[in-house]
Structures are given as C-alpha cells and as structure tokens.
Amino acid sequence: MNAQLTIVRDVNALRAQIAAWRSAGERSALVPTMGALHEGHLSLVRLARTQAKRVVASLFVNPKQFAAHEDLGTYPRDEQGDAEKLAGAGCDLLYAPEAAAMYPPGFATSVSVAEVSAPLEGEIRPHFFGGVATVVAKLFLQAPCDVAVFGEKDYQQLLVVKRMARDLDFPIGIIGGETVREADGLAMSSRNAYLSEAERATAGKLNVILREAVARLETARGGIPAVEKKAIAQLTEAGFAPVDYVSVRDADDLGAFPGDIVVRPARILAAAWIGKTRLIDNMPVKAFAA
Ligand code: PAF
C-alpha cells in the first residue's frame, strides 16, 4: 500500500516530479491506462515496481482511439476508485490530464506506425493505432520515465508501441506484462463490465477455444488455415457473432506464415463479439518441432 499517491493533472508538475526522482537517482516507470482499473492493470503496476523505484500511472480515456460509432461516451470511468486501487498496488503518482490539455484547439499532429499496425485490429478499427500511437508518444514526452509497461492482452498494441519507440528513438524501455485471466480463462478487460450474466458465461469460451487451437498448432495436428477455421466455427457455435478474426501470426511482426506449419514463435490472436461487447484475446504458440 502506498498512502502517498499524488494526483497530478498538469504536465509541468508531472515533469518536475519525475526530474526530482531522477536527480535523487530514482528510476521511474510509466503504466499508461484508460482507467476502470482491474487486476490486469494492477499486475502491470506491480511489474513496473520491479523495474523502477517510482511508478507513474496515467489515466486518460483517449478520444483519438475511438471511432464515432464506438463506446467513448459509455467507457467506464471511476477516477476515485482507480486512485485507491493504484495506491494499494504501490503506485506513486497518478497523471490524469484533461482532454482539453491533451488536445488543445488546433491540435493537428498524429503519429502513424506502418506495417505492424496494418493487419487484424488495423483492418477492423483503422482509426485505432493512429490514436494510440499519438497519445502514447505524447505520454512518453510528458512523463519521461525510464521504462513503460503495457499489457500483452493488447498484443498488437504492444508491438505497435515497441516499433514506435524504436523508430522514433524514445529513450524509454518497453516492457510487456502477461495477461491476467478470470478463473474460466476470460482475459481481464475494462469492457468485461458491459457483459450480461449470460454473455459473461459464454465469454470464457474464447480463451478455451484459443487454448485448444494452440495445442493443435504446437503438435501440428492441423495446419494453420484449418486451425483458424475450426476456432472460428467453434466460436460461432458458442454464440460469438460476428467473429472478426482468428489469426496465427509471427510473434515479432505479426506477419502471416507462408506455409501451414508454425515454424517460428507465433501468436494466435482473436476478436469476436458477444452481443454489443467486442472481446479480444491472444496466446503464444511455440514453433512446431517434429
Ligand atoms: O491500452 C490502453 O488502455 C490504451 O490503449 C492506452 C495504451 C492507455 C492508450 O490510450
């Protein structure tokens, strides 16, 4: 428990605090969030604490990563509850800027990461990674910490951020934190709060089906296209509609495999809807060794 959680909205105060820590020889770690915090976020805060003495969490529901028809207006918000959870997890500072300060009138710049942003989420939500890269670039400049921690739950986002930090020479190390799951395998997500009781019962099947697919791929009991097709059929049968994708990709750059067999470390990624809620999940896949 860190009773000393400070809430800061002003970027100059944020920079002054991080600079003071640095002068005192204390490393700092940033955990960017959109709030509505759950155990998955808190595990990232704890991971951040293993990397740095000081932890900054940011809370900003970034309008630039929502399309007009998406859930910006209804996205769950609970700053006070979030602050209490962060204090309990050992966070030192919560940076919660106002939207008007992040994007003042006349804001005209966007950051675009090619290649790794293009497939999967990039095809279905073309606005998304530009919005994420733009706000994360701003956060890296506003909170010049030594490292930043992002969840593997948003695996493509993690790769996009890593590529952006490398390409633009941000002097910050990017660390991925493992997905935290409910007992039935459902990946923790702020959007799980949208699920009805019946939908919640179905939701866990997404991970069960992905785990079966991983087992088939790792033992080459099915080629990549057949495994993807079967998982889509199983999800549809379980009540997910539509299934946006189930795709097996290179773990480093999300490139598609030319053949049927997983020959390098891979990731299986999926996105599917239950009612009005869109769930995403992914799992690592080891290369098949005959
Ligand atoms: O993963 C999220 O919560 C958001 O996409 C992030 C990284 C905080 C940027 O708004």
Residues whose N, C-alpha, C, O or C-beta is under 5 A from the ligand:
A	BS01	PAF	P32 T33 M34 F60 N62 V132 V135
